[in-house]
Structure formats: C-alpha cells, structure tokens
Amino acid sequence: MERQRFGIRFRKFERIALLPQQEGKLPFKQDDFIVVDTNRGFECGQVVSLAPGSEKRHPFEIIVNKFKRVATPEDLAKLRELEEKEKEYLKLCNRKIEEYKLPIKIVGVELLFDGYKVFFHYRKIDENEHKKQAVNIRPLLQDLNKELQLKVEIREVGMRGEAKIIGGLGECGKTLCCANWLHRSRPITVKMAKEQGLAININKLSGVCGRLKCCLQYEKECYHEGRIADQPHPEKKADELEDFNKIFKEE
C-alpha cells in the first residue's frame, strides 16, 4: 500500500509544496507547523495531506529539499512578526512607486522566513495601455535593496496571478480555485468551452480575474470521459446493426 504523501502550505498566497518522503516514523503529523529548507531558502508552513497521485498531476512551484524541525513557539512568533514587517515594506514600496510615477500596483509582499529575501509582486495598472511599454523598475529595485538591506525581487504577475494572490469568491460561492488548491494555472482556451457544450459568452465564461475560468480546463477531462462512456462499443454497435438488418428482411 502506497504511503500517504504530505505537503506544506505556506502562509502566503496558499502555496503548497510536496514534502520529501520520510523513512520510518514521521517526525511530524498533519496540521503541524514545520520549518523546511526549500529552493528559495528556509520557510515555515503547515503540514497538509495530499490527495493520492497529486504529486504526479500537479507541478509544484516551490521545491522542499529537506525537513528541518517542527516549529517552536519562537518560530510561530516569528511568523507573526513577518506579517507586520510586510505591511511596513508595502508602505515603503508604494511611496517609492509614487515617487518614480510608475504605472504599477503592488498586489502582494512576501518576506521569507529566514528574513534575508523579500518578494514584491506587481501588476501594470492598465495592461492594454502599457502592454508594449516596458516599465523600468530598476531604480525602484535599487532603492528597496538599499533601504531594506535585503535581497529584493520584484516580479510581474498577470490578472490570474493577482487573483491567486489576493483571493476571493467565484460565482459558485466558493473560494477561488487558484487561491485555494490549484498549484499552477494551465492554458485555457475557448475550445474547451465548446467541447463542454457551453454557449460562447466571454462575460459568463470569465472569472473574477477577467480571464477564462480555470474550471474549464480541469473539468474538460470529465466531459471527454463522459462522452466516450456514452458511445457504444464498436462490437456492440455492429451486433445492433446486424439485428436491425434481420428484422428488416423479415418484414
């Protein structure tokens, strides 16, 4: 029997990463907060149970290299401190954006657990107007590096990325999939809606982010499998045709 796989959910943007398999008795249990070494540095998050096979179906953005320890009370206190620092960094960054008159807005700030690196996620205010216009963020990056004395990364996100970071509710009344369980968005096309027999109304097919709904992509396989199941087997279809021919001759 395959052993249950666990992941770690980080405090920012509902990111989930796969935990490496542990030999022997697990040093943690579900819902524990743990500290791990990742490809971005040391991070702290909560242990979650993964659905069977999810490690094969979903590409995880963050890679966990090694389990370090179960989080101590000091680690949990540090998590709360990080949130306060992120608010201060957001205010500082917004002041700099106004100073340089950049056509961008910050949609999320993420300070890593080790305190040596911070990510600023931004989106252009008017993507259509500034689509072909490059935004020079180098002066902003240099100022933030100088004032914060940290390694700073400024990343641009699209409308889907903004929805994932900020979160919200979809038309179904549930938390947005991208902000809840969908680890990485995949290409979505109008063809997927056609295959599901949906009317091509872009406004109704679009989510709160203004792009085609993510559920069009991962529900497509269900519709495809359903259509195949409804189709008669070739041998069965041939038998039915032979029976029909017999009846026709008798008449």
Secondary structure by P-SEA (a helix, b strand, c coil): cccbbbbbbccccbbbbbcccccccccccccccbbbbcccccbbbbbbbbccccccccccccccccccccccaaaaaaaaaaaaaaaaaaaaaaaaaaaaccccccccccccccccbbbbbbbbccccccccccccaaaaaaaaaaaaccbbbbbbbcaaaaaaaacccccccccccccccccccccccaaaaaaacccccccccccccccccaaaaaaaaaaaaaaaaacccaaaaaaaaaaaaaaaaac
